Amino acid sequence: MFVIIGYVFMCACILGAYAAHGGHLGVLWQPSEVVIIFGGALGGMIAAQGGKGLKSVMKALPLVFKNSPYNKPFYLDLFACLFEILAKVRKEGLMSIEGDVEEPENSPIFNKYAKISGDHHVTEFICDYLRLMVGGNLNAFEIENLMDVEIDTHHHEAEGPATALAKLADGLPAFGIVAAVMGVVHTMGSLHLPPGELGKLIGAALVGTFMGIWLAYGFFGPLAQGLEIKNAETHQVFVTIKVTLLASLNGYAPQVAIEFGRKALFSTERPSFLELEEYVKNAKGK
């Protein structure tokens, strides 16, 4: 939503100021320039990324236009869910959660928290490491290392689309110059035309430079940055789960383990201690 708002605001300021000073918006519409600039940059991205990279970019792009699901209500549900699981382990032993881990879709605990059970990646991450804890063959240090490897792998994989868009944005100004130079070449071959016609050709050539910079810093650069922010938010979810489970594995009570996780959150998503305590207490009673 904010991406669209940002685009509209940017276009209104740039084009509005241009029109207010007597500029004709029609002059800026140069389809051939757009084809040269965007087509050249897109072709370069296709050559660099291949089919797999392009699929990942197309899959990731819609995320920029959606609000992040990883907000304070999500984390309250996450901590309440983890608290119930860890409390069950402390009370009944690790084997008591085997059914919850093997079939989370049928687990009364997971089904209680729709925000968690509805996120396949989060549920899978929790269950994978609870399963290792149930197995009992790995110590806390080994599980932590394995978590770090998986989180780093996920982070690097998620960086691919953002990097591809950033490279696309980097190339657009250069292709804008290409379009401008080609326009100048065309103009130099038309010196026999009257000054008025030559002025139009020169103006069209200069639009190429403008268009390349505008597309890069106004549209595709922000998309790449938006994906980076989304990746950071997803990364933080896994780090929070990791900290909470490791705290429990090291012998801390469930109340203390979720406090470890709470401390790992950014201030914008972090509930207060009392807020979390009250939410977990109410959720437990449902």
C-alpha positions, 0 to 999 in steps of 0.5 A: 500500500505504501509503495503505491502511495510513495509512487503517486506522491513522487510522480505528483511532485516531479511531474506537477512541478514540471507542468507548473513551470510550463513543461508539456507532459506529452514531450516526456512520453517517448516509447522508443526511449523506454524500450531501449532503457528498460529493455536493455536493463531487463535483458541484462538481468535475464542474462545474469539471473537465468530462469531460476533467478527470474522466477524468484524475483517474480515470486518475491515482488508481490511481497513489497506491496503487502503489509508485513505479517510479522508485527506485534500481534504475530509475535504475541501469538508466537510467544504464546505458542512457544510458551505452551509447547515448552510448558508442556515439555517441562511438565510432561517431558519431551516425548509429550510433544512428539505428536505436535511436532510430527503433525502440527496441522493436527496439533491443538497447540498450533491450531490455537494460533492461526498466525503461526500455523498459517505460516508454513516456514515458521511452523516448519522451523519450530517443528524441525528443531523441536524434533531434534530436541525430542531426539536428544542426540544433539546438544545445545551447541550443535543445535545452535550451529545448525540453526545458524546454518539454516538461517544464513542459508535462508537469508542468502536465498532471500537476498537474491531477488533484492540483489537482482532488482538492485542491479537492474536499478543500477543499470537503468541510468547507464541505459538512459545514457545509451538512449540519449546518445542514440537520440543525439546520433539521430539528431546529428543525422537530421541537421538539415531540419529547421531549428524547431524540429531539431529542438524536438529531437534534442529534447527527446534524446535528453528524455532518455537520461531523465527516464533512466534516472527516474526509473532507477531511483524512483521505481526499481531502487525502492523496490529492491530496498523494500525487499531487503526490509522484508527479508530482514523482518523474516530473518528476525522471526527465525532469530527470535525462535532460535533464541527462545528454543535455545534458552529452553534447551539450556534449562530456562523456564518457559517464562524466561525462555520467551523473555529471551526471545522478546529481547531479540525483537526490534522495538517496533514489534517488541511487546512490553514484559507485562503485555506479553505476560498478560497475553500468554496468561489469557491465551493459556486459559483459552 
